Amino acid sequence: MVRALNGSHNTMIESPTGSGKSLALLCAALGWRRHFAAKRTQSKTCVINAIRKFAKHNSLPDFHGSSSPVPVKGELPAKPEAATKEPESAQPEETERLEPDVKPKLEAEEESADADISEPNIKLETEPNRCIDHKGACDEDSSSSKYTRISKTDEADVSRLKVAHIKGDPTEQPTETESDANIKRRLLGAALCDLPQTATYILNLAKTRIPPGLEADDISKLEDYKKNFAHVGEIPRIYFGSRTHKQVSQLVDELRRKTPYRVPMAVLGSRKQLCIHAKALKADSVDEVCSDLRDNGECGPHPRYRNLMGAKSLMQGGENEIWDIEDLVKLGRKIVACPYYASRELADGADLVFCPYNYILDPGVREAAGISLKNNVVILDEAHNIEGAARDAASKEFTDTQLAILYGECMNMAKEAILSKQHSRIAKMAEDLCFWLRNDQNTYEFRDYETHTCVWPKPDATLDAVLAQLGFTAHSICELESDYSAIEAYIKELHRSKDGVSQLDGITHFGAPAKPGNEKRMEKLAPHLSVASMRQIGGLLWVLKHIVSTDGSFKADYRVAM
């Protein structure tokens, strides 16, 4: 497994039941990740040192593509040139005319300004998740600091230059103007903020000859960084997929009891497993009722989910540092905070995420959960179940009743003049499908005691004929996808606007418990399609897009059964 991780390859590992393979695979991945992080840090340090050595003897390019200095936010304003070159003989005469209490202040200001000129330390404001560490390198994994130093000069040299400047020693005067020094510092800061691009630039120069100031060992370290670490924006996250929650619970318990690994982690699950609202838990569809309660401002635990994220027992060293769904639900009930939304937010900053298969295999669920598999480690436990899970993810099942509900909701939205064109087209699709399902002329080849089944394609009716009868073409599906995207964007905007104003009185800072009942009455959302209807539309379009693809490569994989 370690060889596969080092080479970014796929691998299939088989072991008898009861041999502890799940924990072994997880520990191997966690150990590799820790080793990878250490090697990456060491490699970045070597690259930073090589870039600094290169900058002392060579000119750095302007990666922003302009001849002007690289823009740097947060830099202290430079002292005017006239002030820096003012003869020292005139300064005492000028200060003697000042009042006694003003003279010490002026001398202190001049000393501070002189220090700002002599010491080439500037502040650089970095973007989120691209902060610069204490050695001057951009660290994409850290977001705790917004300002930092990008260069540091030996204090003895700074003192020597200041003394020489005050005494007027021409042999010790800086040879560069302040503008040139600023440009160099700016270019160095830009180069350290984009290590992959800078490393590539230096390696291109080294193809003809090694640049001055560098050695063959420096070039070798740059090549190693570019090959193994330059393409990795962050240290890979581990997604561990399992078939059942019971298997996840068992593995989490073993990780807690039998291993020393303690990393930020999360367990993703459904609303049915994580919801603590009494009304939602009694409903047939927990997902739909939970969403309705949230949209109507009737769910007290939801606005306080951040309190659960900041609970001390979930932090490093807490009793639930390695936690399972049951632990999170128990804590959520205690402080009346939503475990479902807390788990999703915790997963965003976790190094290890446990989840069911469909969170990895189903693109719709994966996108909704904010999971990105790129450059991350994916472990699928009990992988012989993957075939069925993948088939379910690429299929869609619906009833005439569900289509009738979808039709009614879309027509109501059209009557409200909310995206009328888009909702009307979706309503027409639902109406046609519902009419087709209820057509008495359908013949059923397979009959048993309770069900009759009709399957396409068949000798007298191809799958293309069925799709044409329903009006599904590449063009119509493209239009429906555009309509769905517009409706989805409308609903997301409603939630963003609502979440921006529905704050609690009891939440003043992250992790501060809010007492139940302190919440303000939140406004209901404007009319929109239900969660169930949106899932019906999205799932159906996902399947149709694959059937009516440009090259038709997936058509043979599908059957339509009624």
Secondary structure as GFF3:
##gff-version 3
##sequence-region A 1 562
A	DSSP	alpha_helix	2	6	.	.	.	ID=ss1
A	DSSP	alpha_helix	21	57	.	.	.	ID=ss2
A	DSSP	alpha_helix	81	84	.	.	.	ID=ss3
A	DSSP	alpha_helix	90	96	.	.	.	ID=ss4
A	DSSP	alpha_helix	103	118	.	.	.	ID=ss5
A	DSSP	beta_strand	123	125	.	.	.	ID=ss6
A	DSSP	beta_strand	131	132	.	.	.	ID=ss7
A	DSSP	beta_strand	138	139	.	.	.	ID=ss8
A	DSSP	beta_strand	147	149	.	.	.	ID=ss9
A	DSSP	alpha_helix	155	167	.	.	.	ID=ss10
A	DSSP	three_ten_helix	170	172	.	.	.	ID=ss11
A	DSSP	alpha_helix	178	193	.	.	.	ID=ss12
A	DSSP	alpha_helix	195	206	.	.	.	ID=ss13
A	DSSP	alpha_helix	216	228	.	.	.	ID=ss14
A	DSSP	beta_strand	238	242	.	.	.	ID=ss15
A	DSSP	alpha_helix	245	258	.	.	.	ID=ss16
A	DSSP	beta_strand	265	267	.	.	.	ID=ss17
A	DSSP	alpha_helix	271	274	.	.	.	ID=ss18
A	DSSP	alpha_helix	278	282	.	.	.	ID=ss19
A	DSSP	alpha_helix	286	295	.	.	.	ID=ss20
A	DSSP	three_ten_helix	302	304	.	.	.	ID=ss21
A	DSSP	alpha_helix	305	309	.	.	.	ID=ss22
A	DSSP	three_ten_helix	312	314	.	.	.	ID=ss23
A	DSSP	alpha_helix	325	335	.	.	.	ID=ss24
A	DSSP	alpha_helix	339	348	.	.	.	ID=ss25
A	DSSP	beta_strand	352	356	.	.	.	ID=ss26
A	DSSP	alpha_helix	358	361	.	.	.	ID=ss27
A	DSSP	alpha_helix	363	368	.	.	.	ID=ss28
A	DSSP	beta_strand	377	380	.	.	.	ID=ss29
A	DSSP	three_ten_helix	383	385	.	.	.	ID=ss30
A	DSSP	alpha_helix	386	393	.	.	.	ID=ss31
A	DSSP	alpha_helix	400	415	.	.	.	ID=ss32
A	DSSP	alpha_helix	420	437	.	.	.	ID=ss33
A	DSSP	beta_strand	446	447	.	.	.	ID=ss34
A	DSSP	beta_strand	452	453	.	.	.	ID=ss35
A	DSSP	beta_strand	455	456	.	.	.	ID=ss36
A	DSSP	alpha_helix	463	469	.	.	.	ID=ss37
A	DSSP	alpha_helix	474	501	.	.	.	ID=ss38
A	DSSP	alpha_helix	531	547	.	.	.	ID=ss39
A	DSSP	three_ten_helix	555	557	.	.	.	ID=ss40
A	DSSP	beta_strand	560	561	.	.	.	ID=ss41
###
